[in-house]
Amino acid sequence: MDQAGFVKDVTIPDDTVLAANTDFTKTWRLKNTGQTTWTSDYEVVFSSGNAMGGSATNKLEATVKPGETIDISLDL
């Protein structure tokens, strides 16, 4: 079973105020809480809200075994 858990914001904590039209990179740490190893065939997919110019999908750049974490960064 595939499953992910949010660990923490690595950059730009929630409710951080930035000037309008400021480009930034947001990084989240996710943990593979499932039973399947994630590979570069896996993607993080935007699901709702304001995408702030970010990509709709982003492939993982590493293999993540169950119990391991990965930092996912998006340019917004």
C-alpha positions as protocol buffer text, in pm:
chain_id: "A"
residue {
  index: 1
  type: MET
  ca { x: 0 y: 0 z: 0 }
}
residue {
  index: 2
  type: ASP
  ca { x: 126 y: 350 z: -87 }
}
residue {
  index: 3
  type: GLN
  ca { x: 98 y: 610 z: 186 }
}
residue {
  index: 4
  type: ALA
  ca { x: 276 y: 932 z: 279 }
}
residue {
  index: 5
  type: GLY
  ca { x: 289 y: 1136 z: 598 }
}
residue {
  index: 6
  type: PHE
  ca { x: 379 y: 1501 z: 642 }
}
residue {
  index: 7
  type: VAL
  ca { x: 684 y: 1546 z: 868 }
}
residue {
  index: 8
  type: LYS
  ca { x: 755 y: 1920 z: 857 }
}
residue {
  index: 9
  type: ASP
  ca { x: 802 y: 2234 z: 654 }
}
residue {
  index: 10
  type: VAL
  ca { x: 1174 y: 2259 z: 580 }
}
residue {
  index: 11
  type: THR
  ca { x: 1150 y: 2609 z: 433 }
}
residue {
  index: 12
  type: ILE
  ca { x: 887 y: 2886 z: 441 }
}
residue {
  index: 13
  type: PRO
  ca { x: 670 y: 2789 z: 740 }
}
residue {
  index: 14
  type: ASP
  ca { x: 291 y: 2817 z: 703 }
}
residue {
  index: 15
  type: ASP
  ca { x: 157 y: 3173 z: 742 }
}
residue {
  index: 16
  type: THR
  ca { x: 489 y: 3329 z: 635 }
}
residue {
  index: 17
  type: VAL
  ca { x: 421 y: 3666 z: 468 }
}
residue {
  index: 18
  type: LEU
  ca { x: 612 y: 3733 z: 144 }
}
residue {
  index: 19
  type: ALA
  ca { x: 595 y: 4036 z: -82 }
}
residue {
  index: 20
  type: ALA
  ca { x: 363 y: 3998 z: -381 }
}
residue {
  index: 21
  type: ASN
  ca { x: 522 y: 3837 z: -688 }
}
residue {
  index: 22
  type: THR
  ca { x: 815 y: 3701 z: -486 }
}
residue {
  index: 23
  type: ASP
  ca { x: 958 y: 3379 z: -625 }
}
residue {
  index: 24
  type: PHE
  ca { x: 1047 y: 3122 z: -359 }
}
residue {
  index: 25
  type: THR
  ca { x: 1124 y: 2755 z: -314 }
}
residue {
  index: 26
  type: LYS
  ca { x: 904 y: 2563 z: -74 }
}
residue {
  index: 27
  type: THR
  ca { x: 1038 y: 2237 z: 72 }
}
residue {
  index: 28
  type: TRP
  ca { x: 837 y: 1979 z: 263 }
}
residue {
  index: 29
  type: ARG
  ca { x: 967 y: 1665 z: 433 }
}
residue {
  index: 30
  type: LEU
  ca { x: 749 y: 1360 z: 369 }
}
residue {
  index: 31
  type: LYS
  ca { x: 776 y: 1014 z: 519 }
}
residue {
  index: 32
  type: ASN
  ca { x: 693 y: 694 z: 334 }
}
residue {
  index: 33
  type: THR
  ca { x: 443 y: 548 z: 584 }
}
residue {
  index: 34
  type: GLY
  ca { x: 327 y: 278 z: 346 }
}
residue {
  index: 35
  type: GLN
  ca { x: 458 y: -64 z: 258 }
}
residue {
  index: 36
  type: THR
  ca { x: 586 y: 7 z: -95 }
}
residue {
  index: 37
  type: THR
  ca { x: 921 y: 157 z: -194 }
}
residue {
  index: 38
  type: TRP
  ca { x: 880 y: 482 z: -385 }
}
residue {
  index: 39
  type: THR
  ca { x: 1086 y: 513 z: -703 }
}
residue {
  index: 40
  type: SER
  ca { x: 1146 y: 783 z: -963 }
}
residue {
  index: 41
  type: ASP
  ca { x: 823 y: 658 z: -1125 }
}
residue {
  index: 42
  type: TYR
  ca { x: 632 y: 819 z: -836 }
}
residue {
  index: 43
  type: GLU
  ca { x: 509 y: 1178 z: -850 }
}
residue {
  index: 44
  type: VAL
  ca { x: 388 y: 1442 z: -609 }
}
residue {
  index: 45
  type: VAL
  ca { x: 64 y: 1580 z: -755 }
}
residue {
  index: 46
  type: PHE
  ca { x: -101 y: 1917 z: -685 }
}
residue {
  index: 47
  type: SER
  ca { x: -459 y: 1850 z: -575 }
}
residue {
  index: 48
  type: SER
  ca { x: -630 y: 2175 z: -474 }
}
residue {
  index: 49
  type: GLY
  ca { x: -595 y: 2539 z: -374 }
}
residue {
  index: 50
  type: ASN
  ca { x: -368 y: 2800 z: -532 }
}
residue {
  index: 51
  type: ALA
  ca { x: -77 y: 2640 z: -722 }
}
residue {
  index: 52
  type: MET
  ca { x: 113 y: 2973 z: -711 }
}
residue {
  index: 53
  type: GLY
  ca { x: 272 y: 2898 z: -1047 }
}
residue {
  index: 54
  type: GLY
  ca { x: 406 y: 2560 z: -937 }
}
residue {
  index: 55
  type: SER
  ca { x: 406 y: 2245 z: -1150 }
}
residue {
  index: 56
  type: ALA
  ca { x: 101 y: 2020 z: -1141 }
}
residue {
  index: 57
  type: THR
  ca { x: 322 y: 1711 z: -1101 }
}
residue {
  index: 58
  type: ASN
  ca { x: 680 y: 1651 z: -988 }
}
residue {
  index: 59
  type: LYS
  ca { x: 863 y: 1320 z: -1012 }
}
residue {
  index: 60
  type: LEU
  ca { x: 1059 y: 1196 z: -713 }
}
residue {
  index: 61
  type: GLU
  ca { x: 1434 y: 1220 z: -759 }
}
residue {
  index: 62
  type: ALA
  ca { x: 1524 y: 935 z: -523 }
}
residue {
  index: 63
  type: THR
  ca { x: 1414 y: 594 z: -403 }
}
residue {
  index: 64
  type: VAL
  ca { x: 1238 y: 607 z: -66 }
}
residue {
  index: 65
  type: LYS
  ca { x: 1191 y: 284 z: 129 }
}
residue {
  index: 66
  type: PRO
  ca { x: 912 y: 243 z: 386 }
}
residue {
  index: 67
  type: GLY
  ca { x: 1001 y: 441 z: 698 }
}
residue {
  index: 68
  type: GLU
  ca { x: 1240 y: 674 z: 514 }
}
residue {
  index: 69
  type: THR
  ca { x: 1189 y: 1046 z: 445 }
}
residue {
  index: 70
  type: ILE
  ca { x: 1241 y: 1267 z: 143 }
}
residue {
  index: 71
  type: ASP
  ca { x: 1250 y: 1644 z: 98 }
}
residue {
  index: 72
  type: ILE
  ca { x: 1028 y: 1765 z: -185 }
}
residue {
  index: 73
  type: SER
  ca { x: 1100 y: 2116 z: -320 }
}
residue {
  index: 74
  type: LEU
  ca { x: 886 y: 2321 z: -556 }
}
residue {
  index: 75
  type: ASP
  ca { x: 962 y: 2658 z: -712 }
}
residue {
  index: 76
  type: LEU
  ca { x: 661 y: 2883 z: -657 }
}
